[in-house]
Amino acid sequence: MAKKCDLCGVQDAAYVCRTCGRNLCASCFRPYTWKCVECDGGVAPARVQPVMSISTWLLFAGVAVIFVGMILAALGSLVEGGVSFGGIFLIGPIPIILGAGPLSFWLVVLGAVITLAALSFYWIRRRKMEEAVLE
């Protein structure tokens, strides 16, 4: 089992301070001096709190939206006796378009608009990230 950092006690130690000999994590270690933050005259970082990334939240949100949509479709079929659905699945660059029911055309159009909006958001965001890296 890996040793914990002697300063923060949270992360695994990967370095040793050349002055005091403490076992240190990457957050408490100053690589340009090979000293801990205390020996180097800095302030030790606050304890690291685990945070869920945005991708995890988006995964949960996507599953929740699908679940709510399935429940609404089931309830709609019980009340009115008919259900319309439409959707677009992108497998790589190939779109698969599905739809059934009296309103399926408009649902497929709505799905195409949402898909194009999501893809354009992705491309714009990716371009901005690449420009930020190049600067």
Secondary structure by P-SEA (a helix, b strand, c coil): ccccccccccbbbccccccccccccccccccccccccccccccccccbbbbbcaaaaaaaaaaaaaaaaaaaaaaaaaaccbbbbbbccccccbbbbbbbccaaaaaaaaaaaaaaaaaaaaaaaaaaaaaaaac
